[in-house]
Amino acid sequence: PGSRPLRRRVRGATLDKTTSPADRAIPATRRPADADAVRSELDEFEAAVRRAERDSAAATPAEAMPSTHQRPRRESGSDHADR
């Protein structure tokens, strides 16, 4: 018997059925990025990272701080249980 060939997918073929008319009116092209604005944002980010590193280095090292972790209490006679 005759079998039907598989239909090929076509990219974007169903977009007009799944998107609203308002979304279809938005142009797909992107404006070029302003190089000076991007450079300024990166400089601000790097400065913030340096400040964070400096501030964390100035804080008390973790080894000098007392441990907040408490060892669990052992019941008498359970010394062999952890071996």
All heavy atoms as a GROMACS GRO file, in nm:
protein
  636
    1PRO      N    1   0.084  -0.119   0.000
    1PRO     CA    2   0.000   0.000   0.000
    1PRO      C    3   0.087   0.124   0.000
    1PRO      O    4   0.200   0.123   0.044
    1PRO     CB    5  -0.084  -0.011   0.125
    1PRO     CG    6  -0.069  -0.153   0.171
    1PRO     CD    7   0.053  -0.208   0.109
    2GLY      N    8   0.030   0.233  -0.043
    2GLY     CA    9   0.106   0.356  -0.056
    2GLY      C   10   0.128   0.426   0.078
    2GLY      O   11   0.035   0.451   0.152
    3SER      N   12   0.252   0.451   0.109
    3SER     CA   13   0.283   0.525   0.231
    3SER      C   14   0.312   0.669   0.194
    3SER      O   15   0.369   0.698   0.089
    3SER     CB   16   0.402   0.463   0.304
    3SER     OG   17   0.516   0.472   0.223
    4ARG      N   18   0.271   0.758   0.282
    4ARG     CA   19   0.296   0.901   0.256
    4ARG      C   20   0.437   0.937   0.301
    4ARG      O   21   0.482   0.893   0.407
    4ARG     CB   22   0.195   0.985   0.333
    4ARG     CG   23   0.054   0.966   0.286
    4ARG     CD   24  -0.039   1.061   0.354
    4ARG     NE   25  -0.003   1.080   0.495
    4ARG     CZ   26  -0.078   1.143   0.583
    4ARG    NH1   27  -0.194   1.192   0.546
    4ARG    NH2   28  -0.041   1.157   0.707
    5PRO      N   29   0.506   1.015   0.226
    5PRO     CA   30   0.639   1.058   0.270
    5PRO      C   31   0.625   1.156   0.388
    5PRO      O   32   0.524   1.224   0.403
    5PRO     CB   33   0.699   1.129   0.148
    5PRO     CG   34   0.581   1.168   0.066
    5PRO     CD   35   0.473   1.068   0.094
    6LEU      N   36   0.725   1.158   0.471
    6LEU     CA   37   0.724   1.249   0.585
    6LEU      C   38   0.736   1.393   0.537
    6LEU      O   39   0.809   1.423   0.443
    6LEU     CB   40   0.841   1.218   0.679
    6LEU     CG   41   0.836   1.083   0.749
    6LEU    CD1   42   0.965   1.062   0.829
    6LEU    CD2   43   0.716   1.076   0.839
    7ARG      N   44   0.663   1.480   0.604
    7ARG     CA   45   0.672   1.622   0.567
    7ARG      C   46   0.796   1.681   0.630
    7ARG      O   47   0.833   1.649   0.742
    7ARG     CB   48   0.549   1.697   0.618
    7ARG     CG   49   0.422   1.655   0.549
    7ARG     CD   50   0.308   1.743   0.587
    7ARG     NE   51   0.297   1.760   0.732
    7ARG     CZ   52   0.213   1.840   0.792
    7ARG    NH1   53   0.130   1.914   0.722
    7ARG    NH2   54   0.208   1.850   0.922
    8ARG      N   55   0.860   1.766   0.556
    8ARG     CA   56   0.977   1.835   0.608
    8ARG      C   57   0.935   1.953   0.694
    8ARG      O   58   0.839   2.021   0.662
    8ARG     CB   59   1.064   1.887   0.494
    8ARG     CG   60   1.146   1.782   0.426
    8ARG     CD   61   1.239   1.855   0.333
    8ARG     NE   62   1.364   1.801   0.296
    8ARG     CZ   63   1.461   1.756   0.373
    8ARG    NH1   64   1.445   1.748   0.501
    8ARG    NH2   65   1.575   1.713   0.324
    9ARG      N   66   1.012   1.977   0.802
    9ARG     CA   67   0.985   2.094   0.884
    9ARG      C   68   1.040   2.217   0.815
    9ARG      O   69   1.147   2.214   0.756
    9ARG     CB   70   1.055   2.079   1.020
    9ARG     CG   71   0.989   1.977   1.108
    9ARG     CD   72   1.052   1.977   1.244
    9ARG     NE   73   1.030   2.106   1.307
    9ARG     CZ   74   1.098   2.150   1.412
    9ARG    NH1   75   1.193   2.079   1.464
    9ARG    NH2   76   1.072   2.267   1.464
   10VAL      N   77   0.968   2.323   0.824
   10VAL     CA   78   1.012   2.450   0.768
   10VAL      C   79   1.022   2.548   0.885
   10VAL      O   80   0.923   2.573   0.954
   10VAL     CB   81   0.913   2.503   0.661
   10VAL    CG1   82   0.960   2.637   0.609
   10VAL    CG2   83   0.899   2.402   0.549
   11ARG      N   84   1.142   2.597   0.906
   11ARG     CA   85   1.166   2.686   1.019
   11ARG      C   86   1.076   2.809   1.012
   11ARG      O   87   1.072   2.879   0.911
   11ARG     CB   88   1.311   2.729   1.022
   11ARG     CG   89   1.347   2.807   1.142
   11ARG     CD   90   1.493   2.841   1.141
   11ARG     NE   91   1.529   2.888   1.272
   11ARG     CZ   92   1.649   2.881   1.323
   11ARG    NH1   93   1.745   2.831   1.253
   11ARG    NH2   94   1.672   2.927   1.444
   12GLY      N   95   1.001   2.834   1.119
   12GLY     CA   96   0.916   2.952   1.127
   12GLY      C   97   0.783   2.939   1.057
   12GLY      O   98   0.707   3.035   1.049
   13ALA      N   99   0.752   2.821   1.005
   13ALA     CA  100   0.629   2.804   0.928
   13ALA      C  101   0.504   2.824   1.012
   13ALA      O  102   0.401   2.867   0.961
   13ALA     CB  103   0.627   2.666   0.863
   14THR      N  104   0.510   2.794   1.141
   14THR     CA  105   0.391   2.805   1.225
   14THR      C  106   0.390   2.930   1.311
   14THR      O  107   0.302   2.947   1.395
   14THR     CB  108   0.378   2.682   1.316
   14THR    OG1  109   0.495   2.673   1.398
   14THR    CG2  110   0.360   2.555   1.236
   15LEU      N  111   0.487   3.017   1.294
   15LEU     CA  112   0.493   3.137   1.377
   15LEU      C  113   0.369   3.224   1.362
   15LEU      O  114   0.322   3.283   1.459
   15LEU     CB  115   0.619   3.218   1.346
   15LEU     CG  116   0.749   3.158   1.396
   15LEU    CD1  117   0.866   3.244   1.354
   15LEU    CD2  118   0.747   3.142   1.547
   16ASP      N  119   0.317   3.234   1.243
   16ASP     CA  120   0.199   3.320   1.224
   16ASP      C  121   0.077   3.263   1.296
   16ASP      O  122  -0.017   3.335   1.326
   16ASP     CB  123   0.170   3.340   1.076
   16ASP     CG  124   0.141   3.210   1.004
   16ASP    OD1  125   0.179   3.102   1.055
   16ASP    OD2  126   0.081   3.216   0.894
   17LYS      N  127   0.077   3.135   1.328
   17LYS     CA  128  -0.035   3.074   1.399
   17LYS      C  129  -0.018   3.079   1.550
   17LYS      O  130  -0.115   3.068   1.624
   17LYS     CB  131  -0.050   2.929   1.354
   17LYS     CG  132  -0.084   2.916   1.209
   17LYS     CD  133  -0.085   2.772   1.166
   17LYS     CE  134  -0.110   2.766   1.017
   17LYS     NZ  135  -0.033   2.666   0.949
   18THR      N  136   0.106   3.092   1.597
   18THR     CA  137   0.131   3.084   1.742
   18THR      C  138   0.164   3.217   1.806
   18THR      O  139   0.165   3.227   1.927
   18THR     CB  140   0.245   2.986   1.770
   18THR    OG1  141   0.362   3.030   1.701
   18THR    CG2  142   0.210   2.845   1.725
   19THR      N  143   0.196   3.320   1.729
   19THR     CA  144   0.230   3.450   1.788
   19THR      C  145   0.118   3.549   1.764
   19THR      O  146   0.044   3.540   1.667
   19THR     CB  147   0.361   3.505   1.727
   19THR    OG1  148   0.345   3.516   1.587
   19THR    CG2  149   0.478   3.417   1.760
   20SER      N  150   0.112   3.644   1.855
   20SER     CA  151   0.008   3.746   1.840
   20SER      C  152   0.048   3.846   1.731
   20SER      O  153   0.166   3.862   1.702
   20SER     CB  154  -0.012   3.820   1.972
   20SER     OG  155   0.101   3.900   2.000
   21PRO      N  156  -0.049   3.914   1.671
   21PRO     CA  157  -0.016   4.013   1.566
   21PRO      C  158   0.076   4.123   1.617
   21PRO      O  159   0.159   4.174   1.542
   21PRO     CB  160  -0.152   4.069   1.526
   21PRO     CG  161  -0.250   3.964   1.565
   21PRO     CD  162  -0.192   3.895   1.685
   22ALA      N  163   0.064   4.160   1.744
   22ALA     CA  164   0.150   4.265   1.799
   22ALA      C  165   0.296   4.220   1.801
   22ALA      O  166   0.386   4.299   1.773
   22ALA     CB  167   0.104   4.303   1.938
   23ASP      N  168   0.319   4.093   1.834
   23ASP     CA  169   0.456   4.042   1.837
   23ASP      C  170   0.514   4.029   1.698
   23ASP      O  171   0.634   4.042   1.679
   23ASP     CB  172   0.461   3.906   1.908
   23ASP     CG  173   0.436   3.919   2.056
   23ASP    OD1  174   0.455   4.030   2.111
   23ASP    OD2  175   0.399   3.818   2.118
   24ARG      N  176   0.432   4.003   1.600
   24ARG     CA  177   0.482   3.990   1.463
   24ARG      C  178   0.523   4.124   1.406
   24ARG      O  179   0.602   4.130   1.314
   24ARG     CB  180   0.375   3.926   1.375
   24ARG     CG  181   0.371   3.776   1.392
   24ARG     CD  182   0.272   3.715   1.299
   24ARG     NE  183   0.152   3.691   1.380
   24ARG     CZ  184   0.029   3.690   1.336
   24ARG    NH1  185   0.004   3.712   1.211
   24ARG    NH2  186  -0.072   3.667   1.417
   25ALA      N  187   0.471   4.233   1.461
   25ALA     CA  188   0.502   4.366   1.408
   25ALA      C  189   0.639   4.414   1.455
   25ALA      O  190   0.694   4.507   1.399
   25ALA     CB  191   0.395   4.465   1.451
   26ILE      N  192   0.696   4.352   1.558
   26ILE     CA  193   0.827   4.394   1.611
   26ILE      C  194   0.935   4.349   1.514
   26ILE      O  195   0.941   4.232   1.477
   26ILE     CB  196   0.850   4.333   1.751
   26ILE    CG1  197   0.743   4.381   1.848
   26ILE    CG2  198   0.989   4.366   1.801
   26ILE    CD1  199   0.747   4.312   1.982
   27PRO      N  200   1.021   4.440   1.471
   27PRO     CA  201   1.127   4.401   1.378
   27PRO      C  202   1.227   4.307   1.446
   27PRO      O  203   1.255   4.319   1.565
   27PRO     CB  204   1.193   4.534   1.340
   27PRO     CG  205   1.155   4.629   1.446
   27PRO     CD  206   1.024   4.582   1.503
   28ALA      N  207   1.279   4.214   1.371
   28ALA     CA  208   1.370   4.113   1.424
   28ALA      C  209   1.514   4.163   1.430
   28ALA      O  210   1.599   4.098   1.486
   28ALA     CB  211   1.362   3.987   1.340
   29THR      N  212   1.543   4.277   1.369
   29THR     CA  213   1.681   4.326   1.368
   29THR      C  214   1.714   4.393   1.501
   29THR      O  215   1.630   4.454   1.565
   29THR     CB  216   1.702   4.428   1.255
   29THR    OG1  217   1.612   4.536   1.272
   29THR    CG2  218   1.680   4.363   1.120
   30ARG      N  219   1.838   4.378   1.540
   30ARG     CA  220   1.885   4.438   1.664
   30ARG      C  221   1.971   4.559   1.631
   30ARG      O  222   2.045   4.560   1.534
   30ARG     CB  223   1.968   4.338   1.742
   30ARG     CG  224   1.885   4.222   1.793
   30ARG     CD  225   1.970   4.117   1.857
   30ARG     NE  226   2.055   4.172   1.961
   30ARG     CZ  227   2.140   4.099   2.032
   30ARG    NH1  228   2.151   3.971   2.009
   30ARG    NH2  229   2.214   4.155   2.125
   31ARG      N  230   1.960   4.658   1.717
   31ARG     CA  231   2.046   4.775   1.699
   31ARG      C  232   2.188   4.739   1.740
   31ARG      O  233   2.208   4.661   1.833
   31ARG     CB  234   1.996   4.890   1.786
   31ARG     CG  235   1.861   4.943   1.742
   31ARG     CD  236   1.820   5.061   1.825
   31ARG     NE  237   1.817   5.024   1.967
   31ARG     CZ  238   1.839   5.108   2.067
   31ARG    NH1  239   1.864   5.233   2.043
   31ARG    NH2  240   1.833   5.067   2.190
   32PRO      N  241   2.287   4.794   1.674
   32PRO     CA  242   2.425   4.767   1.715
   32PRO      C  243   2.451   4.823   1.854
   32PRO      O  244   2.395   4.926   1.894
   32PRO     CB  245   2.510   4.838   1.610
   32PRO     CG  246   2.418   4.924   1.533
   32PRO     CD  247   2.278   4.880   1.558
   33ALA      N  248   2.533   4.752   1.930
   33ALA     CA  249   2.565   4.795   2.066
   33ALA      C  250   2.657   4.916   2.062
   33ALA      O  251   2.741   4.930   1.974
   33ALA     CB  252   2.632   4.681   2.141
   34ASP      N  253   2.640   5.003   2.159
   34ASP     CA  254   2.726   5.120   2.173
   34ASP      C  255   2.853   5.074   2.244
   34ASP      O  256   2.850   5.036   2.361
   34ASP     CB  257   2.654   5.228   2.254
   34ASP     CG  258   2.738   5.352   2.274
   34ASP    OD1  259   2.842   5.366   2.207
   34ASP    OD2  260   2.699   5.434   2.360
   35ALA      N  261   2.964   5.074   2.174
   35ALA     CA  262   3.090   5.021   2.227
   35ALA      C  263   3.133   5.095   2.353
   35ALA      O  264   3.181   5.033   2.448
   35ALA     CB  265   3.199   5.028   2.121
   36ASP      N  266   3.116   5.226   2.356
   36ASP     CA  267   3.157   5.303   2.474
   36ASP      C  268   3.071   5.268   2.595
   36ASP      O  269   3.122   5.257   2.707
   36ASP     CB  270   3.147   5.453   2.445
   36ASP     CG  271   3.252   5.499   2.345
   36ASP    OD1  272   3.361   5.437   2.340
   36ASP    OD2  273   3.225   5.597   2.273
   37ALA      N  274   2.942   5.247   2.575
   37ALA     CA  275   2.854   5.210   2.686
   37ALA      C  276   2.888   5.071   2.739
   37ALA      O  277   2.893   5.049   2.861
   37ALA     CB  278   2.708   5.215   2.643
   38VAL      N  279   2.916   4.978   2.649
   38VAL     CA  280   2.952   4.842   2.691
   38VAL      C  281   3.085   4.845   2.766
   38VAL      O  282   3.100   4.782   2.871
   38VAL     CB  283   2.961   4.748   2.568
   38VAL    CG1  284   3.018   4.613   2.606
   38VAL    CG2  285   2.824   4.732   2.506
   39ARG      N  286   3.181   4.920   2.716
   39ARG     CA  287   3.311   4.931   2.782
   39ARG      C  288   3.296   4.992   2.921
   39ARG      O  289   3.356   4.945   3.017
   39ARG     CB  290   3.406   5.016   2.696
   39ARG     CG  291   3.549   5.014   2.744
   39ARG     CD  292   3.642   5.089   2.650
   39ARG     NE  293   3.643   5.028   2.517
   39ARG     CZ  294   3.594   5.085   2.407
   39ARG    NH1  295   3.541   5.205   2.412
   39ARG    NH2  296   3.598   5.024   2.291
   40SER      N  297   3.213   5.093   2.934
   40SER     CA  298   3.190   5.156   3.063
   40SER      C  299   3.126   5.059   3.162
   40SER      O  300   3.166   5.052   3.279
   40SER     CB  301   3.100   5.279   3.044
   40SER     OG  302   3.067   5.334   3.168
   41GLU      N  303   3.028   4.982   3.116
   41GLU     CA  304   2.964   4.884   3.203
   41GLU      C  305   3.062   4.776   3.248
   41GLU      O  306   3.061   4.734   3.364
   41GLU     CB  307   2.844   4.820   3.133
   41GLU     CG  308   2.727   4.914   3.117
   41GLU     CD  309   2.612   4.852   3.040
   41GLU    OE1  310   2.613   4.729   3.017
   41GLU    OE2  311   2.520   4.926   3.002
   42LEU      N  312   3.148   4.731   3.157
   42LEU     CA  313   3.249   4.632   3.194
   42LEU      C  314   3.348   4.688   3.294
   42LEU      O  315   3.388   4.619   3.389
   42LEU     CB  316   3.321   4.581   3.070
   42LEU     CG  317   3.243   4.483   2.984
   42LEU    CD1  318   3.318   4.452   2.856
   42LEU    CD2  319   3.214   4.356   3.060
   43ASP      N  320   3.390   4.814   3.276
   43ASP     CA  321   3.481   4.877   3.370
   43ASP      C  322   3.418   4.886   3.508
   43ASP      O  323   3.484   4.859   3.609
   43ASP     CB  324   3.521   5.017   3.321
   43ASP     CG  325   3.614   5.012   3.202
   43ASP    OD1  326   3.674   4.905   3.175
   43ASP    OD2  327   3.626   5.116   3.133
   44GLU      N  328   3.290   4.923   3.515
   44GLU     CA  329   3.220   4.930   3.643
   44GLU      C  330   3.211   4.793   3.708
   44GLU      O  331   3.231   4.778   3.829
   44GLU     CB  332   3.080   4.988   3.624
   44GLU     CG  333   3.079   5.135   3.590
   44GLU     CD  334   2.939   5.187   3.562
   44GLU    OE1  335   2.840   5.120   3.602
   44GLU    OE2  336   2.927   5.293   3.498
   45PHE      N  337   3.183   4.691   3.629
   45PHE     CA  338   3.174   4.555   3.682
   45PHE      C  339   3.309   4.510   3.737
   45PHE      O  340   3.318   4.455   3.847
   45PHE     CB  341   3.127   4.459   3.572
   45PHE     CG  342   3.124   4.316   3.616
   45PHE    CD1  343   3.023   4.269   3.697
   45PHE    CD2  344   3.225   4.228   3.576
   45PHE    CE1  345   3.021   4.137   3.738
   45PHE    CE2  346   3.223   4.097   3.616
   45PHE     CZ  347   3.121   4.051   3.698
   46GLU      N  348   3.417   4.532   3.660
   46GLU     CA  349   3.549   4.492   3.707
   46GLU      C  350   3.590   4.567   3.833
   46GLU      O  351   3.652   4.510   3.923
   46GLU     CB  352   3.652   4.514   3.596
   46GLU     CG  353   3.636   4.416   3.481
   46GLU     CD  354   3.728   4.447   3.364
   46GLU    OE1  355   3.785   4.558   3.360
   46GLU    OE2  356   3.739   4.359   3.276
   47ALA      N  357   3.553   4.694   3.843
   47ALA     CA  358   3.583   4.771   3.964
   47ALA      C  359   3.507   4.714   4.084
   47ALA      O  360   3.562   4.705   4.195
   47ALA     CB  361   3.548   4.918   3.943
   48ALA      N  362   3.383   4.673   4.062
   48ALA     CA  363   3.305   4.614   4.171
   48ALA      C  364   3.365   4.481   4.215
   48ALA      O  365   3.369   4.450   4.335
   48ALA     CB  366   3.160   4.595   4.127
   49VAL      N  367   3.416   4.402   4.120
   49VAL     CA  368   3.480   4.275   4.154
   49VAL      C  369   3.606   4.301   4.236
   49VAL      O  370   3.631   4.235   4.338
   49VAL     CB  371   3.513   4.194   4.028
   49VAL    CG1  372   3.602   4.075   4.058
   49VAL    CG2  373   3.385   4.148   3.960
   50ARG      N  374   3.686   4.399   4.196
   50ARG     CA  375   3.807   4.433   4.271
   50ARG      C  376   3.773   4.478   4.412
   50ARG      O  377   3.840   4.441   4.509
   50ARG     CB  378   3.888   4.540   4.197
   50ARG     CG  379   3.965   4.487   4.078
   50ARG     CD  380   4.065   4.588   4.026
   50ARG     NE  381   4.001   4.710   3.975
   50ARG     CZ  382   3.956   4.726   3.852
   50ARG    NH1  383   3.968   4.627   3.766
   50ARG    NH2  384   3.900   4.838   3.814
   51ARG      N  385   3.666   4.561   4.426
   51ARG     CA  386   3.624   4.605   4.561
   51ARG      C  387   3.582   4.486   4.646
   51ARG      O  388   3.619   4.476   4.764
   51ARG     CB  389   3.508   4.704   4.552
   51ARG     CG  390   3.549   4.845   4.523
   51ARG     CD  391   3.436   4.944   4.547
   51ARG     NE  392   3.311   4.908   4.483
   51ARG     CZ  393   3.276   4.940   4.359
   51ARG    NH1  394   3.358   5.011   4.284
   51ARG    NH2  395   3.160   4.903   4.308
   52ALA      N  396   3.508   4.394   4.587
   52ALA     CA  397   3.463   4.276   4.662
   52ALA      C  398   3.581   4.190   4.705
   52ALA      O  399   3.586   4.140   4.817
   52ALA     CB  400   3.365   4.195   4.578
   53GLU      N  401   3.679   4.173   4.616
   53GLU     CA  402   3.798   4.094   4.651
   53GLU      C  403   3.877   4.163   4.761
   53GLU      O  404   3.924   4.098   4.854
   53GLU     CB  405   3.885   4.074   4.527
   53GLU     CG  406   3.826   3.978   4.427
   53GLU     CD  407   3.904   3.973   4.297
   53GLU    OE1  408   3.986   4.066   4.270
   53GLU    OE2  409   3.883   3.877   4.221
   54ARG      N  410   3.891   4.295   4.752
   54ARG     CA  411   3.964   4.369   4.854
   54ARG      C  412   3.892   4.360   4.988
   54ARG      O  413   3.954   4.338   5.092
   54ARG     CB  414   3.979   4.515   4.810
   54ARG     CG  415   4.062   4.599   4.905
   54ARG     CD  416   4.064   4.745   4.866
   54ARG     NE  417   3.929   4.800   4.874
   54ARG     CZ  418   3.869   4.869   4.778
   54ARG    NH1  419   3.932   4.893   4.666
   54ARG    NH2  420   3.747   4.915   4.794
   55ASP      N  421   3.759   4.377   4.986
   55ASP     CA  422   3.682   4.372   5.110
   55ASP      C  423   3.685   4.233   5.173
   55ASP      O  424   3.693   4.219   5.295
   55ASP     CB  425   3.538   4.414   5.086
   55ASP     CG  426   3.527   4.562   5.049
   55ASP    OD1  427   3.626   4.637   5.066
   55ASP    OD2  428   3.418   4.602   5.003
   56SER      N  429   3.681   4.129   5.091
   56SER     CA  430   3.682   3.994   5.148
   56SER      C  431   3.821   3.958   5.199
   56SER      O  432   3.835   3.882   5.292
   56SER     CB  433   3.634   3.892   5.046
   56SER     OG  434   3.723   3.885   4.937
   57ALA      N  435   3.927   4.014   5.139
   57ALA     CA  436   4.063   3.989   5.187
   57ALA      C  437   4.086   4.061   5.319
   57ALA      O  438   4.162   4.014   5.403
   57ALA     CB  439   4.165   4.033   5.083
   58ALA      N  440   4.022   4.174   5.339
   58ALA     CA  441   4.038   4.251   5.463
   58ALA      C  442   3.963   4.186   5.578
   58ALA      O  443   3.995   4.210   5.694
   58ALA     CB  444   3.989   4.394   5.443
   59ALA      N  445   3.866   4.104   5.548
   59ALA     CA  446   3.789   4.036   5.653
   59ALA      C  447   3.878   3.933   5.723
   59ALA      O  448   3.981   3.891   5.671
   59ALA     CB  449   3.666   3.968   5.594
   60THR      N  450   3.837   3.891   5.839
   60THR     CA  451   3.913   3.793   5.915
   60THR      C  452   3.916   3.661   5.839
   60THR      O  453   3.812   3.613   5.795
   60THR     CB  454   3.847   3.771   6.053
   60THR    OG1  455   3.831   3.898   6.116
   60THR    CG2  456   3.930   3.680   6.139
   61PRO      N  457   4.033   3.601   5.825
   61PRO     CA  458   4.041   3.472   5.756
   61PRO      C  459   3.958   3.366   5.827
   61PRO      O  460   3.941   3.370   5.949
   61PRO     CB  461   4.189   3.436   5.760
   61PRO     CG  462   4.260   3.561   5.794
   61PRO     CD  463   4.164   3.649   5.866
   62ALA      N  464   3.909   3.271   5.754
   62ALA     CA  465   3.822   3.167   5.810
   62ALA      C  466   3.895   3.082   5.913
   62ALA      O  467   3.836   3.034   6.009
   62ALA     CB  468   3.768   3.079   5.698
   63GLU      N  469   4.028   3.064   5.898
   63GLU     CA  470   4.102   2.981   5.993
   63GLU      C  471   4.108   3.046   6.131
   63GLU      O  472   4.114   2.979   6.232
   63GLU     CB  473   4.245   2.956   5.944
   63GLU     CG  474   4.254   2.874   5.816
   63GLU     CD  475   4.234   2.960   5.692
   63GLU    OE1  476   4.263   3.079   5.695
   63GLU    OE2  477   4.186   2.905   5.592
   64ALA      N  478   4.109   3.179   6.136
   64ALA     CA  479   4.120   3.249   6.264
   64ALA      C  480   3.986   3.258   6.336
   64ALA      O  481   3.982   3.280   6.455
   64ALA     CB  482   4.176   3.389   6.242
   65MET      N  483   3.880   3.238   6.264
   65MET     CA  484   3.748   3.248   6.325
   65MET      C  485   3.715   3.118   6.397
   65MET      O  486   3.750   3.010   6.352
   65MET     CB  487   3.641   3.276   6.218
   65MET     CG  488   3.657   3.410   6.153
   65MET     SD  489   3.534   3.437   6.024
   65MET     CE  490   3.384   3.427   6.116
   66PRO      N  491   3.647   3.127   6.511
   66PRO     CA  492   3.608   3.004   6.580
   66PRO      C  493   3.508   2.926   6.497
   66PRO      O  494   3.425   2.982   6.427
   66PRO     CB  495   3.545   3.054   6.710
   66PRO     CG  496   3.510   3.196   6.684
   66PRO     CD  497   3.604   3.247   6.580
   67SER      N  498   3.519   2.796   6.504
   67SER     CA  499   3.431   2.710   6.427
   67SER      C  500   3.291   2.712   6.485
   67SER      O  501   3.272   2.704   6.606
   67SER     CB  502   3.484   2.567   6.428
   67SER     OG  503   3.391   2.482   6.366
   68THR      N  504   3.192   2.725   6.398
   68THR     CA  505   3.054   2.720   6.444
   68THR      C  506   2.999   2.579   6.434
   68THR      O  507   2.890   2.552   6.479
   68THR     CB  508   2.965   2.813   6.359
   68THR    OG1  509   2.976   2.773   6.223
   68THR    CG2  510   3.008   2.958   6.375
   69HIS      N  511   3.080   2.490   6.376
   69HIS     CA  512   3.037   2.351   6.364
   69HIS      C  513   3.065   2.280   6.496
   69HIS      O  514   3.175   2.283   6.547
   69HIS     CB  515   3.113   2.283   6.250
   69HIS     CG  516   3.080   2.138   6.236
   69HIS    ND1  517   2.960   2.095   6.185
   69HIS    CD2  518   3.150   2.026   6.268
   69HIS    CE1  519   2.958   1.962   6.185
   69HIS    NE2  520   3.072   1.920   6.235
   70GLN      N  521   2.964   2.215   6.548
   70GLN     CA  522   2.982   2.141   6.672
   70GLN      C  523   2.987   1.993   6.642
   70GLN      O  524   2.915   1.944   6.557
   70GLN     CB  525   2.866   2.169   6.767
   70GLN     CG  526   2.862   2.313   6.814
   70GLN     CD  527   2.744   2.333   6.908
   70GLN    OE1  528   2.661   2.246   6.925
   70GLN    NE2  529   2.738   2.449   6.968
   71ARG      N  530   3.074   1.926   6.712
   71ARG     CA  531   3.082   1.782   6.695
   71ARG      C  532   2.961   1.719   6.763
   71ARG      O  533   2.918   1.763   6.869
   71ARG     CB  534   3.210   1.729   6.757
   71ARG     CG  535   3.334   1.787   6.687
   71ARG     CD  536   3.456   1.727   6.741
   71ARG     NE  537   3.461   1.589   6.690
   71ARG     CZ  538   3.559   1.506   6.715
   71ARG    NH1  539   3.659   1.543   6.791
   71ARG    NH2  540   3.559   1.385   6.667
   72PRO      N  541   2.904   1.616   6.705
   72PRO     CA  542   2.789   1.552   6.767
   72PRO      C  543   2.827   1.485   6.898
   72PRO      O  544   2.940   1.438   6.914
   72PRO     CB  545   2.744   1.450   6.663
   72PRO     CG  546   2.862   1.427   6.577
   72PRO     CD  547   2.942   1.554   6.581
   73ARG      N  548   2.734   1.487   6.992
   73ARG     CA  549   2.758   1.421   7.120
   73ARG      C  550   2.758   1.271   7.100
   73ARG      O  551   2.675   1.217   7.030
   73ARG     CB  552   2.649   1.457   7.220
   73ARG     CG  553   2.680   1.581   7.296
   73ARG     CD  554   2.577   1.612   7.400
   73ARG     NE  555   2.554   1.501   7.492
   73ARG     CZ  556   2.448   1.490   7.570
   73ARG    NH1  557   2.356   1.582   7.566
   73ARG    NH2  558   2.434   1.388   7.650
   74ARG      N  559   2.853   1.206   7.161
   74ARG     CA  560   2.858   1.061   7.153
   74ARG      C  561   2.798   1.002   7.279
   74ARG      O  562   2.819   1.053   7.389
   74ARG     CB  563   3.001   1.012   7.139
   74ARG     CG  564   3.060   1.045   7.005
   74ARG     CD  565   3.191   0.977   6.993
   74ARG     NE  566   3.239   0.989   6.857
   74ARG     CZ  567   3.348   0.933   6.815
   74ARG    NH1  568   3.422   0.862   6.897
   74ARG    NH2  569   3.385   0.946   6.692
   75GLU      N  570   2.730   0.896   7.260
   75GLU     CA  571   2.678   0.824   7.376
   75GLU      C  572   2.788   0.737   7.432
   75GLU      O  573   2.876   0.692   7.360
   75GLU     CB  574   2.560   0.738   7.335
   75GLU     CG  575   2.442   0.820   7.287
   75GLU     CD  576   2.327   0.730   7.247
   75GLU    OE1  577   2.324   0.613   7.288
   75GLU    OE2  578   2.240   0.777   7.174
   76SER      N  579   2.781   0.714   7.560
   76SER     CA  580   2.882   0.629   7.620
   76SER      C  581   2.871   0.488   7.561
   76SER      O  582   2.763   0.438   7.535
   76SER     CB  583   2.866   0.624   7.772
   76SER     OG  584   2.741   0.567   7.804
   77GLY      N  585   2.986   0.428   7.536
   77GLY     CA  586   2.988   0.294   7.482
   77GLY      C  587   2.978   0.290   7.330
   77GLY      O  588   2.973   0.183   7.271
   78SER      N  589   2.976   0.403   7.262
   78SER     CA  590   2.964   0.402   7.116
   78SER      C  591   3.095   0.437   7.046
   78SER      O  592   3.096   0.475   6.931
   78SER     CB  593   2.855   0.499   7.072
   78SER     OG  594   2.893   0.632   7.103
   79ASP      N  595   3.205   0.425   7.116
   79ASP     CA  596   3.335   0.459   7.056
   79ASP      C  597   3.368   0.373   6.936
   79ASP      O  598   3.432   0.416   6.841
   79ASP     CB  599   3.447   0.446   7.160
   79ASP     CG  600   3.435   0.550   7.269
   79ASP    OD1  601   3.374   0.657   7.241
   79ASP    OD2  602   3.483   0.525   7.381
   80HIS      N  603   3.324   0.249   6.937
   80HIS     CA  604   3.356   0.157   6.828
   80HIS      C  605   3.267   0.178   6.704
   80HIS      O  606   3.297   0.127   6.599
   80HIS     CB  607   3.344   0.012   6.876
   80HIS     CG  608   3.202  -0.022   6.908
   80HIS    ND1  609   3.140   0.018   7.024
   80HIS    CD2  610   3.109  -0.091   6.838
   80HIS    CE1  611   3.015  -0.025   7.025
   80HIS    NE2  612   2.993  -0.091   6.914
   81ALA      N  613   3.161   0.255   6.715
   81ALA     CA  614   3.063   0.269   6.606
   81ALA      C  615   3.118   0.344   6.486
   81ALA      O  616   3.078   0.320   6.374
   81ALA     CB  617   2.938   0.340   6.657
   82ASP      N  618   3.214   0.432   6.506
   82ASP     CA  619   3.267   0.512   6.395
   82ASP      C  620   3.393   0.453   6.335
   82ASP      O  621   3.454   0.514   6.250
   82ASP     CB  622   3.295   0.655   6.442
   82ASP     CG  623   3.167   0.729   6.474
   82ASP    OD1  624   3.063   0.692   6.416
   82ASP    OD2  625   3.170   0.820   6.558
   83ARG      N  626   3.433   0.339   6.378
   83ARG     CA  627   3.557   0.280   6.326
   83ARG      C  628   3.533   0.194   6.208
   83ARG      O  629   3.436   0.143   6.176
   83ARG     CB  630   3.626   0.200   6.433
   83ARG     CG  631   3.676   0.290   6.542
   83ARG     CD  632   3.756   0.212   6.642
   83ARG     NE  633   3.775   0.299   6.758
   83ARG     CZ  634   3.809   0.256   6.873
   83ARG    NH1  635   3.827   0.128   6.894
   83ARG    NH2  636   3.829   0.338   6.971
   0.00000   0.00000   0.00000
